[in-house]
Amino acid sequence: MRSLSQPILLCLLATASLSTAANLPTTVQFDIIFPVNNTVYKPVYPFPVVLAVHNGSAATSSAYHWDWSLVNYEDYDVITYGSSNIESSPPREDTLVIAPVFDLINSTAKNLFLRITFGIFETCDAKGVMPSNKSLDVAFHKPLYFSLDRENGQIPDATAGGPCATPIGAIGIEKEVPVDQRWAQDDGSSCLVLKSGAQPAQECAFRVDEAVAKQVADRMSQFYSDANIYFVSCKAFTDISRKWNCYTDPNPARYGQ
């Protein structure tokens, strides 16, 4: 099992300008771009997991966190996982998260699910009190299912799900208030007051166009050949096709552990 939490394996790309305090969004939304639910793919190397955070700049005084794991549906073994914390100062309004997965090319798993968690933490009540039991923090979890088939599966395509990212969930923000000084680490600290529970998600909050597809393809192509371990499997995006050209080796054992 391999963690993808190292900075080199997680690509955060700004796709919009920073929002201003006067234009503060009222929700932070988490979307998935790839893989697409209930789809069969070839186990290419590397295999992309692509997520999007919309209106992240609303969480300027709190920390938002996501994590995901790829799980074998038959035995619930975790194949690989990734996570990231963003402590805002401030975060980007829209952020594209591109995580390359190396383990599927050598996996015997046929049916998998992607387990996703997203939340906003370090929150408070309207008086600026941050409860020790974290009862005012909001997080949600959602699974996504897909399968692997070396012969009949699709080559990954970041635009296959259509022009809009699929919403995972949204967290509502009511306001930002000064932290009660009993909890503040320094003068002037503030925290977010959240709406209770997950909020209705905005459809097409994050657009998936050819520029996004190119960023995904370019990211996958950065992992170049090491003759003794890995083989270059994905070529860069071209104007001819939205897909990148991926190679699936007939003898996956050559790719190492």
Backbone hydrogen bonds in HBPLUS format (Angstrom, degrees):
<---DONOR---> <-ACCEPTOR-->    atom                        ^
c    i                          cat <-CA-CA->   ^        H-A-AA   ^      H-
h    n   atom  resd res      DA  || num        DHA   H-A  angle D-A-AA Bond
n    s   type  num  typ     dist DA aas  dist angle  dist       angle   num
A0004-LEU N   A0081-TYR O   2.76 MM  77  6.03 139.6  1.93 146.2 159.1     1
A0009-LEU N   A0006-GLN O   2.97 MM   3  5.60 152.8  2.05 120.4 128.4     2
A0010-LEU N   A0007-PRO O   3.24 MM   3  5.37 166.8  2.26 108.1 112.1     3
A0011-CYS N   A0098-ILE O   3.07 MM  87  5.02 167.4  2.08 138.5 142.4     4
A0098-ILE N   A0011-CYS O   3.06 MM  87  5.02 155.8  2.12 137.2 144.8     5
A0013-LEU N   A0096-LEU O   3.10 MM  83  5.19 160.5  2.14 141.6 147.6     6
A0096-LEU N   A0013-LEU O   3.09 MM  83  5.19 164.1  2.12 139.5 144.5     7
A0015-THR N   A0094-ASP O   3.33 MM  79  5.67 165.3  2.35 136.6 138.0     8
A0023-ASN N   A0020-THR O   2.96 MM   3  5.21 140.6  2.12 104.5 116.2     9
A0024-LEU N   A0021-ALA O   3.33 MM   3  5.03 153.1  2.41 110.9 106.6    10
A0173-ILE N   A0026-THR O   2.68 MM 147  5.02 166.2  1.69 151.1 149.6    11
A0028-VAL N   A0171-ILE O   2.94 MM 143  5.34 152.4  2.02 145.1 153.4    12
A0171-ILE N   A0028-VAL O   2.90 MM 143  5.34 160.7  1.94 147.9 153.5    13
A0029-GLN N   A0054-HIS O   2.92 MM  25  4.97 165.5  1.94 146.6 150.7    14
A0054-HIS N   A0029-GLN O   2.75 MM  25  4.97 170.4  1.76 152.3 155.7    15
A0030-PHE N   A0169-GLY O   2.94 MM 139  5.65 168.2  1.96 170.9 174.4    16
A0168-ILE N   A0030-PHE O   2.78 MM 138  5.53 157.4  1.83 151.1 152.7    17
A0169-GLY N   A0030-PHE O   3.28 MM 139  5.65 146.4  2.40 151.0 153.5    18
A0031-ASP N   A0052-ALA O   2.81 MM  21  5.03 168.7  1.82 155.3 158.5    19
A0052-ALA N   A0031-ASP O   2.98 MM  21  5.03 155.3  2.04 136.8 134.8    20
A0032-ILE N   A0166-THR O   2.84 MM 134  5.24 159.8  1.88 148.4 153.3    21
A0166-THR N   A0032-ILE O   2.89 MM 134  5.24 154.6  1.95 161.2 153.8    22
A0033-ILE N   A0050-VAL O   2.88 MM  17  5.33 171.1  1.88 148.8 149.6    23
A0034-PHE N   A0050-VAL O   3.20 MM  16  4.93 164.5  2.23 133.4 134.1    24
A0050-VAL N   A0034-PHE O   2.79 MM  16  4.93 168.7  1.80 142.9 146.6    25
A0038-ASN N   A0145-TYR O   2.56 MM 107  5.37 147.4  1.66 151.8 159.7    26
A0147-SER N   A0039-THR O   2.99 MM 108  6.32 162.8  2.02 148.5 152.6    27
A0154-GLN N   A0040-VAL O   2.92 MM 114  6.17 176.2  1.93 128.5 128.7    28
A0041-TYR N   A0147-SER O   2.88 MM 106  6.23 165.5  1.90 148.2 149.2    29
A0149-ASP N   A0041-TYR O   2.84 MM 108  6.00 154.7  1.90 148.6 154.2    30
A0042-LYS N   A0154-GLN O   2.86 MM 112  5.57 156.3  1.92 139.7 136.9    31
A0044-VAL N   A0042-LYS O   2.88 MM   2  5.58 133.2  2.10 108.1  93.9    32
A0047-PHE N   A0101-VAL O   2.81 MM  54  4.86 164.6  1.83 147.7 147.4    33
A0101-VAL N   A0047-PHE O   2.67 MM  54  4.86 149.6  1.76 140.9 151.5    34
A0049-VAL N   A0099-ALA O   2.92 MM  50  5.16 148.4  2.02 146.4 156.6    35
A0099-ALA N   A0049-VAL O   2.88 MM  50  5.16 173.0  1.88 161.5 163.0    36
A0051-LEU N   A0097-VAL O   2.87 MM  46  4.94 159.5  1.91 145.2 151.5    37
A0097-VAL N   A0051-LEU O   2.82 MM  46  4.94 174.3  1.83 144.4 144.7    38
A0053-VAL N   A0095-THR O   2.88 MM  42  5.11 161.5  1.92 149.1 155.4    39
A0095-THR N   A0053-VAL O   2.88 MM  42  5.11 158.2  1.93 149.0 155.3    40
A0055-ASN N   A0093-GLU O   2.60 MM  38  4.49 110.5  2.07 133.4 151.9    41
A0058-ALA N   A0055-ASN O   3.08 MM   3  5.88 170.2  2.09 122.9 125.9    42
A0056-GLY N   A0093-GLU O   2.76 MM  37  4.81 141.7  1.91 137.0 133.8    43
A0059-ALA N   A0056-GLY O   3.09 MM   3  5.83 164.9  2.11 121.3 125.5    44
A0062-SER N   A0059-ALA O   3.35 MM   3  5.43 167.8  2.37 108.4 112.0    45
A0121-PHE N   A0063-ALA O   2.81 MM  58  5.42 173.0  1.81 165.0 166.9    46
A0064-TYR N   A0086-ILE O   3.23 MM  22  5.64 147.4  2.34 156.8 155.1    47
A0086-ILE N   A0064-TYR O   3.00 MM  22  5.64 161.7  2.04 167.6 173.5    48
A0065-HIS N   A0119-GLY O   2.88 MM  54  5.42 157.6  1.93 151.1 158.0    49
A0119-GLY N   A0065-HIS O   2.92 MM  54  5.42 150.9  2.00 157.0 163.1    50
A0066-TRP N   A0084-SER O   3.18 MM  18  5.78 163.6  2.21 162.5 167.5    51
A0084-SER N   A0066-TRP O   3.07 MM  18  5.78 155.7  2.13 162.9 161.1    52
A0067-ASP N   A0117-THR O   3.00 MM  50  5.29 151.3  2.08 139.4 143.3    53
A0117-THR N   A0067-ASP O   2.85 MM  50  5.29 155.9  1.91 165.6 166.0    54
A0068-TRP N   A0082-GLY O   2.90 MM  14  5.50 161.6  1.94 162.0 163.0    55
A0082-GLY N   A0068-TRP O   2.94 MM  14  5.50 158.5  1.99 153.6 155.8    56
A0069-SER N   A0115-ARG O   2.97 MM  46  5.26 141.2  2.13 137.5 149.2    57
A0115-ARG N   A0069-SER O   2.88 MM  46  5.26 164.4  1.91 160.4 159.6    58
A0070-LEU N   A0080-THR O   2.83 MM  10  5.47 165.4  1.86 157.1 161.9    59
A0079-ILE N   A0070-LEU O   2.75 MM   9  5.53 150.7  1.83 154.1 163.9    60
A0071-VAL N   A0113-PHE O   2.96 MM  42  5.41 165.6  1.98 154.1 158.9    61
A0113-PHE N   A0071-VAL O   2.98 MM  42  5.41 150.8  2.07 145.8 155.0    62
A0072-ASN N   A0077-ASP O   2.87 MM   5  5.27 169.5  1.88 154.5 155.4    63
A0076-TYR N   A0072-ASN O   2.71 MM   4  5.00 134.9  1.91 153.8 160.9    64
A0073-TYR N   A0111-ASN O   2.80 MM  38  5.45 161.2  1.84 142.3 145.0    65
A0106-ASN N   A0103-ASP O   3.35 MM   3  5.90 149.0  2.45 111.3 118.4    66
A0107-SER N   A0104-LEU O   3.10 MM   3  4.79 167.0  2.12 103.0 106.8    67
A0148-LEU N   A0110-LYS O   2.73 MM  38  4.97 151.9  1.81 144.6 151.4    68
A0112-LEU N   A0146-PHE O   2.88 MM  34  5.56 173.6  1.88 172.4 173.0    69
A0146-PHE N   A0112-LEU O   3.03 MM  34  5.56 165.3  2.05 146.9 149.6    70
A0114-LEU N   A0144-LEU O   2.61 MM  30  4.98 156.6  1.67 151.6 158.4    71
A0144-LEU N   A0114-LEU O   2.93 MM  30  4.98 131.2  2.17 127.2 141.8    72
A0116-ILE N   A0142-LYS O   2.93 MM  26  5.27 163.0  1.96 144.8 150.3    73
A0142-LYS N   A0116-ILE O   2.86 MM  26  5.27 152.8  1.94 146.7 154.3    74
A0118-PHE N   A0140-PHE O   3.02 MM  22  5.64 155.4  2.09 156.9 163.6    75
A0140-PHE N   A0118-PHE O   2.88 MM  22  5.64 153.6  1.95 157.0 164.4    76
A0120-ILE N   A0138-VAL O   2.90 MM  18  5.68 153.2  1.98 162.4 169.6    77
A0138-VAL N   A0120-ILE O   3.30 MM  18  5.68 153.1  2.37 154.3 159.4    78
A0124-CYS N   A0192-LEU O   3.04 MM  68  6.04 165.0  2.06 152.6 153.9    79
A0125-ASP N   A0129-VAL O   2.98 MM   4  5.50 147.8  2.08 139.6 147.5    80
A0128-GLY N   A0125-ASP O   2.94 MM   3  5.37 165.2  1.96 119.6 123.0    81
A0180-ASP N   A0128-GLY O   2.83 MM  52  4.72 174.6  1.84 113.2 115.1    82
A0134-LYS N   A0131-PRO O   3.14 MM   3  5.51 162.0  2.17 114.5 117.2    83
A0137-ASP N   A0134-LYS O   3.17 MM   3  5.57 160.5  2.21 112.6 118.5    84
A0153-GLY N   A0149-ASP O   2.95 MM   4  4.77 141.8  2.10 133.2 135.8    85
A0160-ALA N   A0157-ASP O   3.02 MM   3  5.31 168.5  2.04 117.7 120.3    86
A0162-GLY N   A0159-THR O   3.05 MM   3  5.55 164.1  2.08 119.7 122.4    87
A0208-VAL N   A0163-PRO O   2.77 MM  45  4.80 173.3  1.77 128.1 130.5    88
A0165-ALA N   A0206-PHE O   3.00 MM  41  5.57 167.1  2.02 169.4 171.4    89
A0199-GLN N   A0170-ALA O   2.74 MM  29  5.17 173.9  1.74 148.5 150.5    90
A0195-LYS N   A0172-GLY O   2.93 MM  23  5.04 165.2  1.95 125.4 129.1    91
A0174-GLU N   A0193-VAL O   2.79 MM  19  5.53 156.0  1.84 156.5 164.4    92
A0193-VAL N   A0175-LYS O   2.84 MM  18  5.40 166.8  1.86 167.3 166.4    93
A0177-VAL N   A0191-CYS O   2.92 MM  14  5.62 158.8  1.97 162.4 166.9    94
A0191-CYS N   A0177-VAL O   2.84 MM  14  5.62 154.6  1.91 160.8 169.0    95
A0179-VAL N   A0189-SER O   2.98 MM  10  5.64 167.6  1.99 127.2 129.2    96
A0183-TRP N   A0180-ASP O   2.77 MM   3  5.67 163.0  1.80 132.6 137.8    97
A0184-ALA N   A0180-ASP O   3.16 MM   4  6.25 133.6  2.39 136.5 147.1    98
A0213-ALA N   A0209-ASP O   3.06 MM   4  6.41 162.3  2.09 150.5 155.7    99
A0214-LYS N   A0210-GLU O   2.88 MM   4  6.00 149.7  1.97 140.7 148.3   100
A0215-GLN N   A0211-ALA O   3.11 MM   4  6.37 153.6  2.18 141.8 148.1   101
A0216-VAL N   A0212-VAL O   3.04 MM   4  6.38 156.3  2.10 153.2 159.5   102
A0217-ALA N   A0213-ALA O   2.95 MM   4  6.18 168.3  1.97 151.7 154.7   103
A0218-ASP N   A0214-LYS O   2.81 MM   4  5.93 164.7  1.83 153.4 158.0   104
A0219-ARG N   A0215-GLN O   2.98 MM   4  6.04 151.5  2.06 139.3 147.2   105
A0220-MET N   A0216-VAL O   3.00 MM   4  6.30 158.4  2.04 152.5 157.9   106
A0221-SER N   A0217-ALA O   2.98 MM   4  6.17 147.6  2.09 144.2 153.5   107
A0222-GLN N   A0219-ARG O   3.23 MM   3  5.39 156.0  2.29 102.5 109.7   108
A0223-PHE N   A0220-MET O   3.48 MM   3  6.24 169.2  2.50 115.3 118.1   109
A0226-ASP N   A0230-TYR O   3.28 MM   4  5.18 157.3  2.34 124.2 130.9   110
A0229-ILE N   A0226-ASP O   2.93 MM   3  5.51 150.5  2.02 120.2 129.1   111
A0230-TYR N   A0226-ASP O   2.95 MM   4  5.18 121.4  2.30 134.3 150.3   112
A0247-TYR N   A0233-SER O   2.64 MM  14  4.52 130.8  1.88 119.5 135.8   113
A0235-LYS N   A0245-ASN O   3.00 MM  10  5.36 148.0  2.11 137.6 147.0   114
A0254-ARG N   A0251-ASN O   3.18 MM   3  6.21 168.9  2.19 132.3 133.8   115
A0255-TYR N   A0252-PRO O   3.03 MM   3  5.73 168.2  2.04 122.0 125.9   116
A0256-GLY N   A0253-ALA O   3.26 MM   3  6.02 159.4  2.30 122.8 123.2   117
